[in-house]
Amino acid sequence: MDPSLAQILALAALAGLMVAGAAAGHRRGPGRQLAGPVAGAAALLVGWLAGPAAGHALLGAIGVPWIFRAGAGIALVFLATWLVVVALLWRLGKPAAASGEADRPVLGAMVGCWTGMLGWLMVVVAWGSVDAWRRELSGPAERGRAAAGGFVAEVAALPGMGWLGELPAWPESAARVVRLSRQVMADPAKSRRLMADPRVRALASHPSFYPAWGDPEVKSLAQQGRYWTLLQHRKVQPLLEDEGFQRELAALDLEDALTKALRGE
C-alpha cells in the first residue's frame, strides 16, 4: 500500500530532525547535544516530586482552580527545572577556549542523530496524547470520526508505530472513573442510585452543586461525555471557583461510589 501524505510528511520530518541533530551534535559536541534530554529527565523527576506542592502554594493567587493546581504546578516546575539544567549543562559543555572546536565532534554527530529521533518521538507522542485527550472529552460521534482518521491515525499505521493509536488520554485510575461515570450517567436508574449514596448526597448538599446539577443542559453534556464543553458551562464555572467543593470532591472515593451504583448496591 502506498504511503499517505501524512506518513510521508512524518517520515520526512524524522529524517530532517536526525540530519539536523547530527549537524548540531558535530558542531556542539556530545555534552551540549545531550543537555536537552538529560534536562528533560531531571525536570520530569523534580516536577513530579515538587510540582504539586509548588502549584498549591503559588497558583491560588492567580485564580487557578484548586483541583487543577497540582497538574499546573508540575508543568511549571518541569519548565523551570529544564531551563536551569540546560543552562548548566550547556555551560559545562562549552568548547575548549584554545581551539574553539567542539569536543569529540564525530561522537557528537552520532549522539545528535539519536537526539533528533528522540525529539521526533516526543512530538509524535505529545500530539497523540493531546489527540486522545481531545477525543475522550468530546461526544461519541466526534470520538468515532477522530478515531477513523486524522494525522495521528495515519502515523500510527506506520510499521512499529501501532502503539501511538493506543495512547491513553489519562492515567488508568482516572480512565476507570470516566468509563464508569459514562455508564452510570447514561442510565437514569443508576444515576439515581449514585445520588442516593450517602457520600454523594453529602457532596450534593454543597450550595454550588445544585444550580449545576439541576440544569438539563449540564446533565445532557455529562451523559454524552462532552466533558470539555461541560467544564466551560456557565453553571459549572462556580464549582471551579469553589475550593471547598473541590476539596470535598477530591476526598470522595468516586470510583467506589460509581461501581456500587452500577452494580445496584
Secondary structure, DSSP 4 states (H G I P E B T S, - for coil): -PPPHHHHHHHHHHHHHHHHHHHHHHHH-HHHHTHHHHHHHHHHHHHHHHHHHHHHHHSGGGT--HHHHHHHHHHHHHHHHHHHHHHHHHHHTPPPTTT-PPSSHHHHHHHHHHHHHHHHHHHHHHHHHHHHHHHHTS-HHHHHHHHHSSHHHHHHTSTT-GGGGG--SS-HHHHHHHHHHHHHHT-HHHHHHHHHSHHHHHHHTSTTTHHHHT-HHHHHHHHHT-HHHHHT-TTTHHHHH-HHHHHHHHHS-HHHHHHHHHHT-
